[in-house]
Structure formats: C-alpha cells, structure tokens
Amino acid sequence: MKYKAILTCGAVTALLGAAASTYAQPASINGTYDSAFGSALGIQTDATGFGQTYSELDAGYGLIKGGNLYLFLSGNLQNNGNNINLFIAGAGGQSTLSALNTGNQGANDLSVMNGSQFSSGFSAIYGFNVNNNGTTLTVSQYNLLANTSVNTLGTLTTSGNIVANGTVDNSVIVGFNDNNLGSQAANVGAGSTGLELAIPLSLLGNPGGPIEVLADVNGSSEGYLSNQFLPGLPGGTGNVGGGGTYSYYPVGGGSGFNFSSTAGEFFVVPVPEPSTLALSGLSGLAALLAIRRRK
C-alpha cells in the first residue's frame, strides 16, 4: 500500500508539472508567436485600410507570468514612420487621453492624440508608442498616472524587417518581426509574427487582477488613425482618421479616437489560475491518504 501511495504522489507531481507548463512564459521575446500565449484575446474583424502588405493588426495575445506582462500583437507595420499605439489600463488612469507633450510633437509623440476617449471602464495608466521608420524601431513610454514620459525609451535597428529582440529603458524587452505580409487571420497562432513586449508589472503598479489593453495603428507623425484596432472594429469600418463614428479630431487632424459610446473596446489579459486537473489530482491524493489512514 505504501508503494501505491508513492506512485500516486508521483502522478500528482506530474500533474502539477503539467499545470505549471500551461502557464510558462515565452521562451524568448523575438516577435514570433510562442505557444505559451495560447489563443488570442483580441481578434481583428475589419480588413485593413492601410493595405495588408503595409500595416495591420491581426490578433492580440497576452499573459502574466514571473513579474511581467507579456504581450504579442500579430501583424505588420510599414517602415514609413507608421506607429503602433498601445494603452494599458489600471486604477486611477485616464479616461480621456492627456499625454505629456514632449516637445517632439508630430514625430513620435502620443500627445498628438490627446482628447481621445477610451471605452467606459478603461482608464489608461501607461502608453507605449512604437515607431517604424526606415531601419529604426523607436519605442517610447508614457506614464499616464504621473503624466511623465521617456520620449525615446530606446531604438532598435531592423535588418530584413526583423529585430530579434532588445531591452529598452525601464527593463522593457521588445521583439519585432515585420515579415507577416500574408492575408489577415483572426487567431493565426503558430508561425505568426509581429510585435512582442515583456513589461515589468512594477511599471504598472504591480496589479493583482486582470489587465486591460487597447492597441491601434496610427500613421506617420501620429496624424491619421487606421481602422486597425485590437479588438477589431466592425467589418467595413473605414480608417478612423477619415471621420465617422469612432473619430475624434483634435488640433491637427484625424489622429484621435472616440470610444466613449463603445463598450468593451479593449482586450483583457487574465490572471493565471491553478489548473483544474492539478487540483483534482491533489483531491485524489488527499482521498487516498485518508483511506490509507483508516486502514
């Protein structure tokens, strides 16, 4: 009986190991989908108005592990100065964007989008701007709680549309692979490429719950929003910079969005939970040991 109990303990240990691997972190931050991300949390539902071979967002993935928020956005970004804007929500953040004007207005500056309105319940505490221009990927970060910014977190040099990975300021790791030039797909999974980040949770106030995220593609100088958001807008929606339901026009043109009347325009990265299988295994072990004690 003791031998059988040991075998059962080993089986439960294996179950726990399998459960842990379910929530493994990505092996590397290189702009290529990793199975640790699982299925998409936000999917594209609108064909890009910027052209598939130029700039699009296909799907958004995320996980929380080891003190980091990991995000992967499959898609591509034209190297003509186009930008990916990324907003992360948290307690006490901004419902209407009011990013610090860094004095670099129009080049790589989220303040061009000031006045943009998030969905009800989304309060942005951090913003990232990723600019692809020639062979240079420039990453900028905005603390929207303290209303401060590091205008250039760091620059990474691209070669053949690929940045393997690089660490920029504040220990944010960025991977970029811009070779996803095929047709759009909602949850393309393995083989997909795009933008990947590992963001220390300490930069986000060490949240204990799920994290809300919104991403979009903006044009050169942040001056003309595409229709590429994650989660996606309804099919047939034109470029937001061209006007319409989701447009907001601050000074300088169609560089802002308005989701004040649009519920849930963000995707949610959940907090990992213990595997049901592992818990069942533990329950089984407890029952076995209880029987053992009664004999």
C-alpha positions in Angstrom: 0.0 0.0 0.0 2.8 2.4 0.7 4.3 1.7 -2.7 1.0 2.6 -4.3 0.7 5.8 -2.4 4.2 6.8 -3.6 3.2 6.2 -7.2 0.1 8.3 -6.7 2.2 11.1 -5.3 4.4 10.9 -8.3 1.4 11.1 -10.6 0.1 14.2 -8.8 3.6 15.7 -9.1 3.5 15.1 -12.8 0.0 16.8 -13.0 1.3 19.8 -11.1 4.3 20.0 -13.5 1.9 19.9 -16.5 -0.2 22.6 -14.9 2.9 24.8 -14.4 3.9 24.4 -18.0 0.5 25.6 -19.1 1.4 29.0 -17.7 5.0 29.0 -18.9 6.4 32.3 -20.1 7.6 32.8 -23.7 11.0 31.2 -24.3 12.3 34.5 -25.9 11.0 37.9 -26.9 11.6 37.9 -30.6 8.3 39.0 -32.3 7.2 35.4 -33.1 4.2 33.7 -31.6 5.1 31.4 -28.7 2.7 28.6 -27.6 2.8 30.0 -24.1 0.4 32.7 -25.2 -2.4 30.2 -26.1 -5.4 31.6 -28.0 -5.9 35.2 -29.0 -7.6 37.6 -26.5 -8.5 40.2 -29.1 -9.0 39.5 -32.8 -9.2 41.5 -36.0 -12.6 41.8 -37.6 -12.0 44.6 -40.1 -9.8 44.4 -43.2 -7.0 47.0 -43.0 -7.5 50.3 -44.6 -3.7 50.7 -44.8 -3.1 47.7 -47.0 -2.2 44.1 -46.0 1.4 44.4 -47.1 1.8 47.6 -45.2 0.2 47.9 -41.7 -2.3 45.7 -40.0 -3.1 44.1 -36.6 -4.3 40.6 -36.7 -4.7 39.4 -33.1 -3.7 40.3 -29.6 -2.3 37.8 -27.1 -1.2 38.2 -23.5 -0.2 36.5 -20.3 1.0 37.4 -16.8 3.9 35.5 -15.5 7.1 35.9 -13.4 6.5 39.5 -12.6 5.9 40.6 -16.2 3.0 41.4 -18.6 3.8 39.6 -21.9 2.0 40.9 -25.0 2.2 39.8 -28.6 0.4 41.6 -31.4 0.5 39.6 -34.7 0.6 41.8 -37.8 3.0 44.1 -39.5 3.9 47.8 -39.6 5.1 49.7 -42.6 8.5 51.3 -42.2 7.4 54.7 -43.4 7.0 56.2 -40.0 3.8 54.4 -39.1 3.2 53.7 -35.4 1.6 51.2 -33.1 -0.1 52.8 -30.1 -0.5 50.6 -27.1 -2.5 51.6 -24.0 -2.7 49.6 -20.7 -5.4 50.3 -18.1 -5.3 50.4 -14.3 -6.6 52.1 -11.2 -6.7 55.9 -11.3 -5.8 56.2 -15.0 -7.0 58.5 -17.8 -10.4 58.0 -19.4 -9.6 60.8 -21.9 -6.0 60.8 -23.1 -3.8 63.6 -21.9 -0.3 62.5 -22.6 2.6 64.8 -21.8 3.8 67.0 -24.8 7.4 66.1 -25.0 8.3 68.9 -27.4 8.7 66.3 -30.2 5.1 66.9 -31.4 4.3 65.1 -34.6 7.3 62.8 -34.8 6.7 60.1 -32.2 4.5 61.7 -29.6 1.3 60.4 -28.1 0.2 63.9 -27.2 -0.9 64.4 -30.8 -3.7 62.0 -29.9 -4.8 63.9 -26.8 -8.5 64.1 -26.4 -9.0 60.5 -27.5 -11.7 58.8 -25.3 -11.5 55.3 -24.1 -14.4 52.9 -23.5 -16.2 53.2 -20.2 -14.3 51.4 -17.5 -10.9 51.7 -19.3 -8.5 54.0 -17.5 -5.1 54.2 -19.2 -2.1 54.3 -16.8 0.6 53.5 -19.4 1.1 54.1 -23.1 3.7 52.8 -25.5 4.4 54.1 -28.9 6.3 52.0 -31.4 7.5 53.8 -34.5 8.9 52.0 -37.6 10.9 54.3 -39.8 13.5 53.0 -42.3 15.7 50.6 -40.4 14.9 52.1 -36.9 12.3 51.0 -34.5 11.8 53.6 -31.8 10.0 52.7 -28.6 8.5 55.5 -26.3 6.8 55.1 -23.0 4.3 57.3 -21.2 3.4 57.1 -17.5 -0.2 58.4 -17.7 -0.6 58.4 -14.0 2.3 60.7 -13.2 1.9 62.3 -16.7 5.6 61.8 -17.5 7.3 60.2 -20.4 10.6 59.0 -21.6 10.2 60.1 -25.2 12.7 57.7 -26.5 12.8 54.5 -24.4 15.2 53.0 -26.9 15.9 52.4 -30.6 16.4 49.1 -32.2 17.9 48.6 -35.6 16.0 46.4 -38.1 17.6 44.2 -40.6 15.5 42.4 -43.3 12.4 43.5 -41.4 13.4 41.6 -38.2 14.6 42.7 -34.8 15.4 39.6 -32.8 15.0 41.3 -29.5 16.3 44.2 -27.4 16.0 45.7 -24.0 15.0 49.3 -23.8 14.7 51.6 -20.9 13.0 50.5 -17.6 13.8 46.9 -18.5 11.1 46.6 -21.1 12.0 43.9 -23.6 10.9 44.3 -27.2 10.9 41.9 -30.1 9.8 42.8 -33.6 9.4 40.7 -36.7 7.8 42.5 -39.6 7.6 39.6 -42.1 3.9 38.9 -41.6 2.8 40.0 -45.0 0.1 37.4 -45.8 -3.6 37.6 -45.7 -5.3 38.5 -42.4 -6.4 35.9 -39.9 -8.2 36.2 -36.6 -6.2 33.8 -34.5 -3.3 32.7 -36.6 -1.2 31.2 -33.8 1.9 29.3 -34.6 4.1 30.9 -37.3 2.6 34.4 -36.9 4.9 37.3 -36.4 4.6 40.9 -35.2 5.4 43.0 -32.1 6.2 41.3 -28.7 6.9 43.0 -25.3 7.8 41.9 -21.8 6.7 44.7 -19.4 7.6 44.6 -15.7 4.5 44.6 -13.6 6.3 47.1 -11.3 5.9 49.7 -14.1 2.1 49.2 -13.9 1.8 49.4 -10.1 2.0 45.6 -9.6 -1.7 45.0 -10.3 -3.2 41.9 -8.7 -6.0 41.4 -11.2 -6.6 41.1 -14.9 -5.1 43.8 -17.2 -6.9 45.6 -19.9 -5.2 46.5 -23.2 -6.0 48.5 -26.3 -3.8 48.7 -29.5 -4.1 50.6 -32.7 -2.1 51.5 -35.8 -1.5 55.2 -36.5 0.0 56.9 -39.5 3.2 58.8 -39.9 3.6 61.7 -37.3 0.6 60.1 -35.4 -1.6 62.1 -37.8 -4.0 59.6 -39.3 -5.5 56.6 -37.5 -6.1 53.5 -39.4 -9.1 51.1 -38.8 -6.7 48.6 -37.2 -7.6 48.3 -33.5 -7.4 45.3 -31.2 -10.0 44.2 -30.5 -11.2 44.8 -34.1 -13.9 47.3 -35.1 -17.0 46.1 -37.0 -16.3 44.9 -40.5 -16.5 47.6 -43.1 -15.3 50.4 -40.8 -13.1 52.8 -42.6 -9.9 54.4 -41.4 -10.8 56.3 -38.2 -8.7 59.3 -39.4 -11.1 59.7 -42.2 -14.0 60.5 -39.9 -17.1 58.6 -38.7 -18.4 57.0 -35.6 -15.1 56.3 -33.9 -13.2 59.5 -34.9 -12.1 62.4 -32.7 -10.5 65.4 -34.2 -8.0 67.3 -32.0 -5.9 70.0 -33.4 -4.0 68.6 -36.4 -6.5 66.2 -38.0 -7.7 62.7 -37.7 -5.3 61.4 -35.1 -7.7 60.6 -32.3 -10.4 58.1 -31.5 -13.7 58.2 -29.6 -14.9 55.1 -27.9 -16.9 56.8 -25.2 -20.1 55.2 -26.6 -18.5 51.9 -27.5 -18.4 49.3 -24.8 -15.5 46.9 -24.3 -13.1 48.3 -26.9 -10.1 46.6 -25.2 -8.9 43.0 -24.5 -8.3 41.5 -21.1 -5.2 39.6 -20.0 -6.3 37.3 -17.2 -4.5 36.4 -14.0 -3.3 32.7 -14.2 -5.4 30.3 -12.2 -4.4 26.9 -10.8 -5.1 24.0 -13.2 -8.4 22.2 -12.5 -6.6 19.0 -13.4 -3.9 19.6 -10.8 -6.5 20.4 -8.2 -8.3 17.3 -9.0 -5.1 15.3 -8.6 -4.5 16.9 -5.2 -8.0 16.0 -4.2 -7.4 12.4 -5.3 -4.2 12.2 -3.3 -5.9 13.6 -0.2 -8.7 10.9 -0.6 -6.1 8.2 -1.0 -4.2 9.2 2.1 -7.4 9.4 4.1 -8.2 5.8 3.1 -4.7 4.8 4.0 -5.0 6.4 7.5 -8.3 4.5 8.1 -6.6 1.1 7.4 
